[in-house]
Amino acid sequence: MAVSDEVRAMCIALFAPKEIDSALRVLDTYDGEEADRVHRAVVALSSGDLYRLASWVDGVTPPLDQLFWIAGAMQPDATEKQVAAARWLNSFYDKHRLASPEEAG
């Protein structure tokens, strides 16, 4: 499913210019239920990190209520539990990141 204009704007705001097209292609790999809402959630949770975005998209499984609850961590009225869950999952994804050639040196 093609991403909405809102999601495209989120990608432009969060990702480095050279990563925007890649981010949009990653989002295109998810075409399940509530795709636009899922796209908005995973872009927000990725915080502009392409690897995290791919990890979040890969990890989307029904029921989606958990994903949407965790994505609430990115809102001003987030609970401590939501913030902790989002931080924990992002640190898990970061820990399992494969080093890119640039990072490996």
Helices and strands as residue ranges (DSSP letters): H 5-14, G 17-19, H 20-28, H 35-46, H 50-58, H 65-71, G 72-74, H 80-95, H 101-104
